[in-house]
């Protein structure tokens, strides 16, 4: 399975271009090593709606994972 970032690059290239542009403006941090896209405080202050979009994408990605075969299942089970 592709990583979250690879999925964005392949499945939603226009969105990925927008994320890269926002990163260049200091609104988003892209951490490919840890497969993470994170909003900065600047983004939260200037575009709170975009922060919600990033959270939605993250939630969507997690829902698409097969929780039965990943360490994420153990984590989610420990939280219940």
C-alpha positions in Angstrom: 0.0 0.0 0.0 1.2 3.5 -0.8 2.0 6.0 1.9 -0.3 8.9 2.7 1.9 11.3 0.8 2.3 8.9 -2.2 -1.5 8.5 -2.3 -1.9 12.2 -2.5 0.7 12.6 -5.2 -0.9 9.8 -7.3 -4.6 10.1 -6.6 -5.0 13.8 -6.1 -2.1 15.5 -8.0 -3.8 19.0 -8.1 -4.3 18.9 -4.3 -0.7 17.8 -3.9 0.5 20.8 -5.9 -1.6 23.0 -3.6 -0.1 21.4 -0.6 3.4 22.0 -1.9 2.6 25.6 -2.7 1.2 26.1 0.8 4.4 24.5 2.2 6.5 27.0 0.3 4.5 29.8 1.9 5.1 28.4 5.3 1.6 27.3 5.9 2.1 23.5 5.8 5.0 21.3 6.8 5.6 18.2 4.5 7.6 15.5 6.3 8.0 12.7 3.7 10.3 10.7 6.0 7.4 10.3 8.5 4.7 10.4 5.9 3.1 13.5 7.4 1.5 16.7 6.3 1.0 19.1 9.1 -0.5 22.6 9.4 1.6 25.4 10.9 0.3 27.9 13.4 0.3 30.4 10.5 -2.1 28.3 8.6 -4.3 27.9 11.6 -4.5 31.6 12.1 -5.0 32.6 8.5 -6.9 29.7 6.9 -8.6 27.6 9.6 -10.8 25.9 6.9 -7.7 24.5 5.3 -6.7 22.9 8.5 -10.0 21.1 8.6 -9.4 19.8 5.0 -6.0 18.4 6.1 -7.7 16.7 9.1 -10.4 15.3 6.8 -7.8 13.9 4.4 -6.0 12.2 7.3 -9.2 10.7 8.6 -10.0 9.4 5.1 -6.6 7.8 4.8 -6.9 6.1 8.2 -10.4 4.8 7.3 -9.0 3.2 4.1 -6.3 1.3 6.0 -6.9 -2.3 6.7 -7.0 -2.0 10.5 -6.9 -5.8 10.9 -3.4 -6.1 9.6 -1.6 -3.1 11.0 -0.1 -1.8 14.2 -2.7 0.9 14.0 -5.3 -1.7 15.1 -3.4 -2.2 18.3 -3.2 1.5 18.9 -6.9 2.1 18.4 -7.8 -0.9 20.5 -5.6 0.4 23.4 -7.5 3.7 23.3 -10.9 2.0 23.8 
